[in-house]
Amino acid sequence: MKNPTIISIGGGKGGVGKSTVAANIGAVLHSKGFTIGFIDADLGGANLHLCLGVKRPRTGLQDYLSGSTKNLADVAVKTPFQSSWLISGASDILELANPNFGQKQKIINNLKKLDADYILVDLGAGTDNHVTDFYAAFPYGIVVMDSLPTSVENAYGFLKNGTVRGMMRLFPGNTELQSRIRTFSDPENNRSVATIDELLVSLDKNYKNETDILREWLYGRKIMLVINMVKTGDDIKVGNRFSDIVKKYLSLQLHYVGYVVYSPEIRTSIKQMRPAVLGKDEKIKECFGAITQNVVSLSRGKA
């Protein structure tokens, strides 16, 4: 059994290209000889299977959460990539869109036991706990955004809520400390602390050991940034400014791993149910090749 590198892929905004990025990074990783697992954690609107060329998965997370299948590995289906697999959510089962924390934790704990070199977890849209619990569970993550203000705002909200959620989950049962941490993301708070650093300083007075744990958790996260649908150099500069804001307010070092140019080939590839890197657009191949190279380097310390 392998010890997979698990990478969540999110960004908050719907339609920003999370599933496309997941499918194409997975395709390039496969071409480098890695075995890949794909998890569609967009539990109420799963569509990663279409980006991979799987028409309709016969099993998925709904079978595992309902108890009809005991092992998570048993709901995996084959993809067009040899020795790689997909576990899908369901786009037409309402109750699956709102799993409780225990159900999410059941998935998270068992993901770590699955057989693959890399597992890519495609998150749903939004910044609520249904999404951010998956983001917070793993040290590696990719944030996908474009240069539009709505995308930037959603990406920041995703990272902020996910960071707060992850910090709270480090101390189950400590409701007082959790409440102190939660105030950072509460729009009604008095803004006595404006940054995560200020929050940690305020906590350090009463929770010295816990604050050390929080700092270690933040330091251990490797969050990568992909700018999608790039048309000009100014679009990339938006990512640089975004990284500065995230570092200042959330104490997270974003690792910029590359951009994806705007191309009709992306839309064509979705219609044809295949990753765009399998098409003819060399620029798309170059973009995802560079992104994937950087992902491997950051997650494994080598190219």
C-alpha positions, 0 to 999 in steps of 0.5 A, a space after each residue: 500500500 502506498 502513502 499517497 500525496 493528497 492535494 485538494 484543489 479549490 478556489 471558492 468561485 464556481 466556474 473558475 476551472 477547478 475540475 479542468 485543472 484537476 483533470 489536466 494536472 492528473 493527466 500530466 502526472 500520469 504521463 510522468 509515470 505516477 498513478 493517480 487517484 481522482 476524488 470529486 468532493 463536489 458532493 452536490 454537483 459532481 462533474 470531474 468524471 466528464 473532464 476525465 472521459 468517464 460518462 457516468 460512474 456506476 458507483 460513488 461516494 453516495 454508496 460509501 456514505 450510505 453504508 452499502 459499500 464498506 470500503 472506499 476503494 470499492 467505489 472507485 471506477 477506472 479512468 482512461 489513464 492506466 492504473 488510475 481511478 476516480 471516486 465520484 460524488 453525485 450531482 443528483 442526490 440532494 442529501 449528499 450535498 450536505 454531509 455532516 462532519 462525521 461523514 466528511 471525516 470518514 472520507 478524509 481518514 480513508 483517503 489516506 489508505 488508498 493506493 496511488 502516488 497522488 490523489 487529487 481532491 476536486 472541491 466544490 464551489 463556495 467557502 462554507 464548511 462542506 468545502 473547507 473541511 476537505 481543504 483543511 484536512 491536507 497540507 497540500 492544496 491548489 487554489 485556482 482563480 482568474 483575474 476577475 475581482 469576484 474570483 479574487 474575493 472568493 479565493 480569499 474567502 476560501 483560504 480564510 475560512 479554510 484556515 480558520 476551520 483547520 485551526 479550530 479542528 486542531 482542538 476538538 472539545 476546546 470550545 473556548 479556544 475554538 470560539 476565539 479562533 472563530 471570531 477571526 472569520 466572523 464579520 460581526 467581530 470588532 476587528 480587534 485582530 485583523 491578521 492571523 499573526 495578531 490573532 496568534 499573539 493574542 492567543 499566546 497569552 493564555 494558550 502558549 502550547 496551543 499557539 505553538 501548535 497553530 504556528 506549526 500547522 500554518 508553517 506546514 501547509 504548502 498551498 499553491 496558486 494557479 491563475 486560470 484563463 490568462 489573456 495578458 500579463 496583467 492577469 498574472 500580476 493579480 496573482 502576485 498581489 493576491 499572494 501578498 495579501 494572503 501572506 499579510 492577513 492569513 500568514 500563508 505563503 502561497 507558492 505560485 506554480 503557473 498559469 493557464 492561458 485562455 484557449 478555446 481548446 479548453 472548452 473543446 476538450 470539455 465537450 469531447 470529455 478529455 483533458 486539454 493536454 491530450 489535444 493539439 494546443 501546444 501552449 496549453 500543454 506547456 502551461 500544464 506541464 510547467 504547473 505539474 513540474 512545480 507541483 511535483 517539486 513542491 510536494 516531493 522535493 524534486 522534479 
